[in-house]
Amino acid sequence: MSTYDEALQTLAQRFGQDTFLSLATTDGDRICIRVVNSYYEDGAFYVVTNALSNKMKQIGTNSRVAITCGQLWGNYLNAHGVGENMGHVLAAENGAMMEKLRKVFASWYTNGDVNENDPNTCLLRIRLADAFYMGEGTGVTYRINFTERTA
């Protein structure tokens, strides 16, 4: 297995669950940061949100984003990527991912936090371009370039 494949496997193990992620976007010359629930799979994080939210408006203007996540067990991730509105959560093309997300986010998803019937409820995909991951106490550190598929 290549180092790149090891890095992807590590990210899937660490972030392939409901994970709080700090997401940074820009609003003109201002940087805006918020915490979102996310799920990682195959080089991207997924977030259920509202198309009318400030983050989605900002991504619509400038799709370049930054993320960071520090887990309680000492894992740290800092990355850059591109935010994409994948459309309504009930769109057929989002079916497979939404099936996973409903399970991953089950502890809060149906408690009134998400209205899938709202036409503005959308799926945000953050495709990673590069990332730095450090697994504290494990000696594992990766600098990952998703474009060149190297680590």
Summary of the structure (lengths in Angstrom):
residues: 151
radius of gyration: 15.3
end to end distance: 12.0
largest distance: 45.6
contacts: 443
relative contact order: 0.22
helix: 28%
strand: 47%
